[in-house]
Amino acid sequence: MITFIDPDELPKIDVYHQVAVASGSRTVYVAGQVAWDAAPDLATQTAQAYENVHIALKAAGATLHDLVKVTVYVVDWTPDKMPQLLDGIARVTQGQAPPATLIGVAALDVPEHLVEIEAVAVID
């Protein structure tokens, strides 16, 4: 139901695809997920936030394979945080790579939260 495309004219990104074409009939929107009880490091919080996305998807009858887009918000983003972020993502996603947007933000809802992930999936 989802076809990922990486047009030759766009850069090849190892951690996600540039385009997703979804042919399902139901769209699932998952609110931004954070790690309420995770350790105060980016990798662990990212893994927990993605696991929360997974839990939300399952409640709607979807899986990580149904993701067509994720948006990741990271507090005080700098490129040197990328390995921690990717480690946290890899712990849960098993290589799933929908189109993604990474946005650095000054803060999230509470000072302890370092990352928030929202997602869109298509099913049926």
PAKOLNU-376506 format. One record per residue: residue number from 1; residue in three letters; x, y, z of N, C-alpha, C in turn. Coordinates in Angstrom, 2 decimals, always signed. Each point is the difference from the previous one (the first is absolute). Layout:
N
   seq   type      n.c1      n.c2      n.c3     ca.c1     ca.c2     ca.c3      c.c1      c.c2      c.c3
   NUM    Ala         X         Y         Z         X         Y         Z         X         Y         Z
...
***
This chain:
124
   seq   type      n.c1      n.c2      n.c3     ca.c1     ca.c2     ca.c3      c.c1      c.c2      c.c3
     1    Met     +0.80     -1.19     +0.00     -0.80     +1.19     +0.00     +0.85     +1.27     +0.00
     2    Ile     +1.27     -0.11     +0.40     +0.88     +1.17     +0.01     +1.21     -0.29     -0.86
     3    Thr     +0.27     +0.90     -0.92     +1.18     -0.09     -0.85     +0.90     +1.17     +0.32
     4    Phe     +1.24     -0.30     +0.32     +0.98     +1.06     +0.26     +0.77     +0.30     -1.27
     5    Ile     +0.26     +1.28     -0.23     +0.70     +0.44     -1.21     +1.13     +0.94     +0.41
     6    Asp     +1.13     -0.14     -0.64     +1.13     +0.91     +0.15     +0.37     +0.51     -1.38
     7    Pro     -0.57     +1.13     -0.44     +0.29     +0.51     -1.34     +1.50     +0.24     -0.19
     8    Asp     +0.49     -0.32     -1.18     +1.42     +0.17     -0.30     +0.46     +1.44     +0.19
     9    Glu     -0.89     +0.95     -0.19     +0.36     +1.41     +0.08     +0.12     +0.51     +1.45
    10    Leu     -0.41     -0.81     +0.99     +0.07     +0.40     +1.40     +1.11     -0.78     +0.70
    11    Pro     +0.55     +0.57     +1.06     +1.07     -0.71     +0.73     -0.50     -1.33     +0.56
    12    Lys     +0.89     -0.97     +0.05     -0.30     -1.29     +0.63     +0.32     +0.13     +1.48
    13    Ile     -0.98     -0.23     +0.85     +0.15     +0.11     +1.45     -0.09     -1.40     +0.58
    14    Asp     +0.99     -0.40     +0.78     +0.04     -1.36     +0.53     -1.11     -0.32     +0.99
    15    Val     -0.51     +0.99     +0.70     -0.92     -0.28     +1.10     -1.48     +0.13     -0.36
    16    Tyr     -0.32     +0.48     -1.20     -1.39     +0.06     -0.41     -0.08     +0.14     -1.51
    17    His     -1.21     -0.23     -0.54     -0.28     +0.20     -1.42     -0.54     +1.40     -0.22
    18    Gln     +0.10     +0.48     -1.23     -0.46     +1.35     -0.32     -1.51     +0.08     -0.22
    19    Val     -0.61     -1.07     -0.50     -1.42     +0.02     -0.37     -0.66     -1.31     +0.41
    20    Ala     -1.25     +0.10     +0.45     -0.81     -1.19     +0.25     -1.31     +0.17     -0.74
    21    Val     -0.39     -1.03     -0.74     -1.29     +0.00     -0.69     -0.85     -1.06     +0.69
    22    Ala     -1.12     +0.43     +0.60     -0.85     -0.90     +0.77     -1.32     -0.20     -0.74
    23    Ser     -0.48     -1.24     -0.05     -1.23     -0.29     -0.73     -1.13     -0.49     +0.90
    24    Gly     +0.13     +0.13     +1.31     -1.05     -0.43     +0.90     -1.17     +0.96     +0.03
    25    Ser     -1.03     -0.38     +0.75     -1.20     +0.83     +0.05     -0.20     +0.69     +1.35
    26    Arg     +0.81     -0.37     +1.00     -0.13     +0.64     +1.31     +1.35     +0.59     +0.40
    27    Thr     -0.04     +1.22     +0.48     +1.21     +0.67     +0.44     -0.01     +0.07     +1.52
    28    Val     +1.13     -0.33     +0.61     +0.15     +0.02     +1.44     +0.98     +1.12     +0.35
    29    Tyr     -0.43     +0.93     +0.83     +0.85     +1.10     +0.46     +0.32     -0.24     +1.47
    30    Val     +1.28     -0.11     +0.31     +0.42     -0.23     +1.38     +0.55     +1.31     +0.56
    31    Ala     -0.58     +0.44     +1.09     +0.47     +1.22     +0.67     +1.46     -0.18     +0.42
    32    Gly     +0.68     +1.11     +0.19     +1.39     -0.05     +0.43     +0.16     -0.85     +1.25
    33    Gln     +0.94     -0.95     -0.07     +0.25     -0.91     +1.11     +1.34     +0.33     +0.63
    34    Val     +0.03     -0.05     +1.33     +1.21     +0.27     +0.77     +0.28     -1.18     +0.91
    35    Ala     +1.10     +0.07     +0.72     +0.38     -1.06     +0.94     -0.23     +0.49     +1.42
    36    Trp     -1.13     -0.35     +0.58     -0.34     +0.51     +1.33     +0.89     -0.54     +1.10
    37    Asp     +0.43     -1.24     -0.11     +0.76     -0.61     +1.10     +1.39     -0.47     -0.42
    38    Ala     +0.50     +0.43     -1.14     +1.29     -0.49     -0.48     +1.15     +0.78     +0.62
    39    Ala     +1.17     -0.58     -0.10     +1.22     +0.64     +0.49     +0.23     +1.33     -0.72
    40    Pro     +0.79     +0.87     +0.59     +0.17     +1.33     -0.58     +1.05     +0.08     -1.12
    41    Asp     +0.04     -1.02     -0.86     +0.91     +0.07     -1.15     -0.82     -0.10     -1.29
    42    Leu     +0.52     +0.59     -1.05     -0.74     +0.12     -1.25     -0.32     -1.36     -0.62
    43    Ala     +0.95     -0.93     +0.00     -0.25     -1.30     -0.62     -1.14     -0.75     +0.68
    44    Thr     +0.02     -0.04     +1.33     -1.03     -0.73     +0.74     -1.36     +0.67     -0.16
    45    Gln     -0.03     +1.32     +0.07     -1.27     +0.70     -0.18     -0.54     -0.16     -1.41
    46    Thr     +0.88     -0.02     -0.99     -0.44     -0.20     -1.38     -0.60     -1.38     -0.17
    47    Ala     +0.65     -1.02     +0.55     -0.52     -1.36     -0.09     -1.37     -0.08     +0.66
    48    Gln     -0.17     +0.60     +1.17     -1.29     -0.06     +0.69     -1.08     +0.77     -0.76
    49    Ala     +0.35     +1.15     -0.56     -0.97     +0.76     -0.78     -0.45     -0.80     -1.22
    50    Tyr     +0.95     -0.66     -0.68     -0.36     -0.82     -1.16     -0.84     -1.20     +0.43
    51    Glu     +0.33     -0.59     +1.15     -0.81     -1.11     +0.51     -1.42     +0.48     +0.29
    52    Asn     -0.15     +1.21     +0.52     -1.33     +0.55     +0.24     -0.75     +0.22     -1.31
    53    Val     +0.70     +0.44     -1.04     -0.61     +0.09     -1.34     -0.50     -1.37     -0.42
    54    His     +0.83     -1.02     +0.20     -0.37     -1.37     -0.36     -1.25     -0.45     +0.75
    55    Ile     -0.06     +0.29     +1.29     -1.17     -0.36     +0.81     -1.25     +0.70     -0.55
    56    Ala     +0.12     +1.28     -0.31     -1.14     +0.75     -0.55     -0.45     -0.58     -1.34
    57    Leu     +0.96     -0.34     -0.85     -0.33     -0.59     -1.29     -0.75     -1.32     +0.17
    58    Lys     +0.50     -0.86     +0.91     -0.66     -1.29     +0.24     -1.45     +0.20     +0.45
    59    Ala     -0.25     +1.02     +0.81     -1.36     +0.27     +0.47     -0.94     +0.34     -1.16
    60    Ala     +0.58     +0.51     -1.09     -0.79     +0.35     -1.18     +0.03     -1.09     -1.06
    61    Gly     +0.62     -1.13     +0.30     +0.09     -1.10     -0.96     +1.14     +0.16     -0.99
    62    Ala     +1.00     +0.80     +0.34     +1.14     +0.24     -0.90     +1.29     -0.48     +0.65
    63    Thr     +1.07     +0.01     -0.77     +1.33     -0.35     +0.50     +1.01     +1.04     -0.50
    64    Leu     +1.23     -0.15     +0.41     +1.05     +0.89     -0.48     +0.16     -0.10     -1.52
    65    His     -0.35     -1.14     -0.57     +0.08     -0.18     -1.46     -1.00     +0.89     -0.74
    66    Asp     -1.00     +0.51     +0.70     -1.02     +0.84     -0.62     +0.33     +1.49     +0.06
    67    Leu     +1.11     +0.35     +0.63     +0.38     +1.41     +0.10     +0.31     +0.57     -1.38
    68    Val     -0.53     +1.21     -0.24     +0.33     +0.70     -1.24     +0.76     +1.29     +0.27
    69    Lys     +0.00     +0.47     +1.26     +0.71     +1.25     +0.31     +0.16     +0.12     +1.50
    70    Val     +1.19     +0.39     +0.43     +0.22     +0.33     +1.40     +0.65     +1.38     +0.10
    71    Thr     -0.32     +0.68     +1.08     +0.65     +1.27     +0.31     +0.61     -0.15     +1.38
    72    Val     +1.28     +0.33     +0.10     +0.74     -0.15     +1.25     +0.45     +1.38     +0.46
    73    Tyr     -0.37     +0.33     +1.22     +0.39     +1.27     +0.61     +1.05     -0.30     +1.06
    74    Val     +1.17     +0.65     -0.09     +1.08     -0.24     +0.95     +0.40     +1.32     +0.66
    75    Val     +0.06     +0.00     +1.33     +0.36     +1.18     +0.76     +1.48     +0.33     -0.23
    76    Asp     +0.28     +1.27     -0.25     +1.37     +0.49     -0.17     +0.79     -0.82     -1.01
    77    Trp     -0.61     -0.26     -1.15     +0.62     -0.85     -1.02     +1.33     +0.56     -0.50
    78    Thr     +0.98     -0.89     -0.08     +1.26     +0.25     -0.71     +0.35     -1.29     -0.70
    79    Pro     +0.70     +0.07     -1.15     +0.29     -1.21     -0.76     +0.77     -1.08     +0.77
    80    Asp     +0.74     +0.37     +1.03     +0.73     -1.01     +0.76     -0.93     -0.92     +0.80
    81    Lys     -1.29     +0.34     +0.09     -0.98     -0.86     +0.68     -0.55     -1.10     -0.90
    82    Met     +0.34     +0.05     -1.30     -0.56     -0.97     -0.94     +0.27     -1.45     +0.39
    83    Pro     +1.21     -0.39     +0.41     +0.20     -1.42     +0.36     -0.93     -0.47     +1.13
    84    Gln     -0.23     +0.84     +1.01     -0.91     -0.37     +1.09     -1.43     -0.15     -0.52
    85    Leu     -0.41     +0.93     -0.84     -1.34     -0.04     -0.56     -0.19     -1.27     -0.84
    86    Leu     +0.95     -0.28     -0.86     -0.09     -1.19     -0.86     +0.03     -1.29     +0.81
    87    Asp     +0.79     -0.02     +1.07     +0.03     -1.17     +0.87     -1.37     -0.25     +0.61
    88    Gly     -0.64     +1.04     +0.50     -1.33     -0.15     +0.58     -1.03     -0.47     -1.00
    89    Ile     +0.05     +0.55     -1.21     -0.93     -0.40     -1.06     +0.22     -1.47     -0.36
    90    Ala     +1.25     -0.40     -0.16     +0.32     -1.38     -0.41     -0.45     -1.03     +1.03
    91    Arg     -0.03     +0.36     +1.26     -0.42     -0.94     +1.05     -1.43     -0.49     -0.20
    92    Val     -0.82     +0.78     -0.66     -1.43     -0.33     -0.12     -0.41     -0.29     -1.44
    93    Thr     +0.55     +0.71     -0.97     -0.57     -0.02     -1.34     +0.47     -1.15     -0.89
    94    Gln     +1.05     -0.70     +0.35     +0.51     -1.09     -0.84     +0.16     +0.43     -1.46
    95    Gly     +0.54     +1.18     -0.19     +0.32     +0.44     -1.35     -1.13     +0.65     -0.78
    96    Gln     -1.15     +0.22     +0.62     -1.07     +0.71     -0.70     +0.45     +1.42     -0.28
    97    Ala     -0.25     +0.49     -1.19     +0.53     +1.30     -0.37     -0.99     +0.82     -0.83
    98    Pro     -1.12     +0.42     +0.61     -0.91     +0.86     -0.76     +0.61     +1.39     -0.14
    99    Pro     -0.55     +0.83     -0.88     +0.46     +1.38     -0.05     -0.07     +0.61     +1.40
   100    Ala     +0.99     +0.84     +0.31     +0.08     +0.57     +1.34     +0.43     +1.45     -0.06
   101    Thr     -0.43     +0.74     +1.00     +0.45     +1.36     +0.19     +0.54     +0.11     +1.41
   102    Leu     +1.18     +0.60     +0.13     +0.63     +0.22     +1.30     -0.01     +1.50     +0.26
   103    Ile     -0.56     +0.39     +1.13     -0.10     +1.42     +0.35     +0.62     +0.22     +1.38
   104    Gly     +0.96     +0.89     +0.07     +0.57     +0.39     +1.27     -0.91     +1.03     +0.67
   105    Val     -0.24     -0.19     +1.29     -0.87     +0.92     +0.73     +0.70     +0.45     +1.28
   106    Ala     -0.46     +1.12     +0.55     +0.58     +0.52     +1.23     -0.41     -0.84     +1.21
   107    Ala     -1.24     -0.48     +0.00     -0.51     -0.77     +1.13     -1.24     -0.77     -0.42
   108    Leu     -0.36     -0.99     +0.81     -1.24     -0.74     -0.19     -0.90     +0.28     +1.20
   109    Asp     -0.99     -0.86     +0.23     -1.02     +0.28     +1.01     +0.53     +0.06     +1.43
   110    Val     +0.99     -0.83     +0.32     +0.63     +0.04     +1.33     +1.51     -0.04     -0.21
   111    Pro     +0.76     +0.56     +0.92     +1.46     +0.09     -0.19     +0.70     -1.35     -0.16
   112    Glu     -0.56     -1.07     +0.54     +0.64     -1.31     -0.08     -0.07     -0.63     -1.39
   113    His     -0.94     +0.43     -0.81     -0.17     -0.60     -1.32     +1.01     +0.56     -1.00
   114    Leu     +0.72     -0.90     -0.66     +1.02     +0.39     -0.97     -0.46     -0.20     -1.43
   115    Val     -1.02     -0.84     -0.21     -0.43     -0.33     -1.36     -1.50     -0.28     +0.00
   116    Glu     -0.65     +0.35     -1.11     -1.42     -0.30     -0.21     -0.15     -0.47     -1.44
   117    Ile     -0.79     -1.06     -0.20     -0.17     -0.57     -1.33     -1.49     -0.09     -0.32
   118    Glu     -0.39     +0.61     -1.12     -1.37     -0.17     -0.48     +0.05     -0.78     -1.32
   119    Ala     -1.09     -0.66     -0.33     +0.03     -0.91     -1.13     -1.32     -0.02     -0.76
   120    Val     +0.10     -0.38     -1.27     -1.17     -0.22     -0.85     +0.16     -1.37     -0.65
   121    Ala     -1.05     -0.79     +0.05     +0.00     -1.32     -0.62     -1.24     -0.12     -0.88
   122    Val     +0.05     -0.91     -0.95     -1.14     -0.29     -0.86     -0.24     -1.50     +0.02
   123    Ile     -1.26     -0.39     +0.23     -0.35     -1.42     +0.06     -1.22     -0.28     -0.87
   124    Asp     -0.26     -1.29     -0.19     -1.12     -0.51     -0.81     +0.31     +0.24     -1.43
***
